[in-house]
Amino acid sequence: MNAKLLERLRQVTEEEQALLAGDGTVERARYTSRREFVVDSAKLLEKGKLIEVRPHTRFVHFPRHRHNYVELIYMCSGSTTHIVNGADTVTLETGDLLFLNQAVYHEILPAALDDVAVNFIILPQFFDRSFAMLERENVLRDFLVSTLAGSSAFAGWLHIRAQDILPVHNLLENMIWTLLEDKSGVNDLNETTMGLLLLNLSLFAPDINRSGPDRHDENTVFAVLQYIEAHYKDGTLADAAARLHQPAYAVSRLLTKHTGQNFRQLLQQRKLQQAAYLLTHTPLPVETVLENIGYENSSYFYRRFRERYGCSPAEYRRRESV
């Protein structure tokens, strides 16, 4: 991170000064007016804003709470320890990200001066443009959307190790700088930046939620979905399982449990999604589209395409191009 920006974030805030001078407990009124400790976006966001950033509060044990918004924590320097849903201990190291949706219970252990993190306070509607930037139909997009929206079979949080993904840090640093400068007219810029961030994470993040042995399922499903994105043309369950050093039957069982579809169905879904994309974004003939997505049996493709979209590829192209 830029040294000047990091030093700016490292400064002791007015809240932290009060904590150090007082009894060292969180002042709940700063965050909520409710009996239950639900951090309220209205306390942290100016009216009309969809996103804000604030330095993570150090020097204090932040008690169990939820948020009425999506929170993204980015570890700029040092480390912090988080307890998620009362059971999972997640340690963020420099470069790590933690997404939390509105259903997650969250607790944070005290951090030291050099443990610098930022919290993004994000209203759900902020993601509208971001998700639209991800390909219209995409199994990874569906995974991210369902998790952030709270409709996922998983725990509603994503711990992503992104230390070596340079574009991720550049994009986050851009958003932090823009939000701290509080310049007008940057909402579109930040929505687009978030879209690029999610694109990079979906394609390049090597694992998620690998903080404990019980997070194996999430990591495996995420890895297989990434594999399908990269190898939808000729990928196989055997190859995906071998890359994960796991038995094919175990991988297939996890996919069915957490997505409702087996590997073959997910692969076919991705092929058809790519076919639909090519039909509406390129002038390629249908037969060339078949070759590009790895279908050799044209009659099988036509049948599956009609089952999914209710029309032939040619009809779909005419309909969606209007």
N, C-alpha and C positions, 0 to 999 in steps of 0.2 A: 504494500500500500504506500501511496505517496507519503513521505515523511511529514510534511506540513499538515496534511489531513489527519494522519494518525495522531500527531501531537495535539491537534485541535480536539479530537475525540477523547484523548487521554485526560484532558483537564477535569479537575474535580468540580462537579456541578453544584448548584445551590442545594439541591436535595441531598446530595452526598455530604456536603458540609454540615447540614442539619443532622444527618445520621451520626456523623463522627462526633458532633458536639452534644448530641442528646443521648437517649437510651438505646439507640441502635435498633429500633424497630420500625417497620414500614408504616408510613402514615397512610392508612387506607383511604382517607378522604381525597387524596390526590388521584386515586384510581377508580373509585366506585362510590355510589350512594346506596347500593343495595346491601341487604343483610348478608347474602352469599357473596363471597369475594369473586365477582365477575368484573374484570377490568373493562371499563366502558370506553369505547372509542370516542364518545362525546367529550370525555375528560382529556383526551390526548390529541384529538384532531380538530383543527379549525373548521368551522362550519363551511360546507361546500367542498372540502378536500376529501379525496379518496385514499390518500397515502401520506404518511408522515414517517420521519425517522428520528430516533432519539437514542443517545448513548445508554447502554445497559447500566442499570444502577448497581454499583459495587458495594462492598463493605457491609452487606446485610444479607441475612437469610430471608429470601422473598418467599412468603408462605404459599401454601397450596391455593391455586386460583384457576379460573378460566378466563377466556377473552370473548367478547362479542364481535370479533373480527378475526381475520387470518393474521397470524404473526410469523414473520420471518426473522430469525436471529442469524447474524453473520459475525463470525469470530474473527476480528481484525488482528488481534495479537494476544498471546497467552492462551488461557483456557478457562472454561467455566463448566460447572457440573449441574446437570438438570435431572430432576426426577419427574418422569412422565407417567400420568395415569396411576400414580402411587406405587408403581412396580418397577419401571424400567429406568435405570440410571444411564444417562447419556452424557458423555464428556465431550464437549466441543473443543477441538484444537484449532490452532490458527488455520484459517481457510475453510473451516467447516460451516455448513448451513443447517438450520433446523426450522422446518415449516411446521406450524401447529394450527389445526383448524379449531372451530369454535367449540367442539365437543371435548377437547382434550383438557385434562387437569394437569397443572404445571407447577413445579416448585423448583427454586433455584438456590443453590448453596452460595455462601459469601464468596466474592471475588476480590482479588487484590488490585492495587493501583495499575499494574501493567497488564491486567486481564481486560483488554478493551474489546467490547462487542457493541454492535448496534442492533436495535430492534426496529424493524419496519412494521408499522401499524397499517394494515391494508384492509379496506372494505371489500367485500366479495365482488362488487360490480367493477372494481378496478381491473379485474382479470378478464373482462369481456373482450377487450381488444387483444390481450395477450394470448388467450386461448384461440381466438380467431386466426392468429398468426401461425399457430401450429396447424399442420395440414388438416383440412376440414374433417377427415376421418382418419384416425390414427390410434392404434392400440395403446401407445405410450401416452398420447394426449388423454385418452379416456381414463387411464390409470391416474394421471395427475389431477384431472378434473374431479374424479370421484373421491380421491383422498382429500383434496382441499375443500370440497363441498360437504364432506362428512358422510357421503353415501358409500364409501368404500368398505369392503370386508375387513380391511386392515384397521390399524389403531388410530388413524386420523393424524398421523405425524410422519414426517420424512426427515431423517438425519442423513445428510449427504456429505460425503468427504470429497471436497473439490480442490484440495491444495494445489494440484498440478494442472488444473484446467484454467489456463491464463485468461481466456475470454470471459469466464465467469467472474473473476476478480476485477477485470477492467469494467465490466458492465455494472457490477455492484458499486464500485468506486464512483462511477459516473452518476449513478442514482443518488448515492449518499451526498456527493458534492452538490448536485443540483438541488436536492431537498434542503440542505443546510443553507445554501445561498438564498433560498426562498424567492427565486425570481419568478415573475409572472409568465404565464403562457408555456409552462414546461410540462403540463399534465400529459399532453400527447406524446412528448418525448419520453417521459417515464413509463407510460403504458407500453410503448414500443420497445423500450429497453427491457422491461419485464418479459415481454414476449421472446426477445432474443435470449434472455437468461434461461427461460424455461426450455427453449429449443436446445441450447447448449447442454443443459443438465440432462435432458431426456436422451440425448445422443452420446454424451461423453462421460457422464458420471459413472464410475465403475461399480458402485454399490450404494445401497441405501440401508439405513437402520441396522448396520452391522455393529451394534453396540453390545449385543449379548447373544447367547446361543439361541434364545427363543425368537430372535428376529430372522431366523434362517428362511422362513417362508417368504417374507416380503422381498428379501434380497434375491432369492431364486427366481421369483416371478418377474421382478424388475429386470433381471439379467436376461431371462428368456425373451421378454418383450423387446429388449434392446437387440437381441440376436435376430428376432423376426424382422425388425425394422431394417437391419443391415443385410439380411439374407433371405428376404421373402421370395426371391426368384427361385432359389434352389436349396433352401435350408431343410434340414431334417431333424427330427427329435433326437436321433442317435448322436448327431454332430453337436447339437446344443447341449445335451447331457454330458457328452465327453468333455466339452470345454469347461463345464462346471464341475467335472469330476464326481458326477452323481449318476446313479442308475436311471435309465430312461423311464422306467415305470414310476419311480418316485417323483421325477419332474412332471410327468404327465398327471399324476394324482394331485400335485400341488396346484397346477394350472386349473384343473377342473374344479378343485375346491374353492379357489379364490377368484376365478374369472367366470366360472360356469361353462367354460369351453376347453376342449383338449387342444393339444399342439396343432393337430391337423386342421381343426376348425379355425384356430387363430391365424394360422398361416394362410388358409384360404380366404379368410376375412380380409387380411392385409393385401393379398393379391387383388381381390375385387376392389378394395379401396383405391389401390394404385391404378387399376384399370379405369375406374371412374374419374380419377384425377387426370389421367392422360387423355381421356376422351374429351374432357372439357377445357383442358389447358394446352393441347397440342393438336395439330392437324393430322396426326399419324393415322393411317388406316387401321381398322379394327384388327386385322391379321398381324400387323406390326405391334400393336398393343399387346396381343397375346404373347408374342415372342418376348417382349420386354418384361412381362411379369412371370414368365416361366411356364406358361400353359402350352402343352403340345396337342392336347385333344380339344379341338375347337367346339365340338358339340357339347362336351362336358362344361366348358367355360360358358357357352351361351345359356345352358340350362341353369347353372349356378348364378349367373349374372341376373337372369330374369327372376329367380327365386328371391334374390336380395333386393333388387331395385324395381321389380314389377314391370320391366320392359326390356326390350333388346338393347344392346350397346348403341346401335344407330339411333334408336328412339331416345335413349338417355342423352346422347350428345345434342340432339335437336332440342330436347326439352330444357336442358340445363344451360344451353347457350343462348336462350331467348333473353 
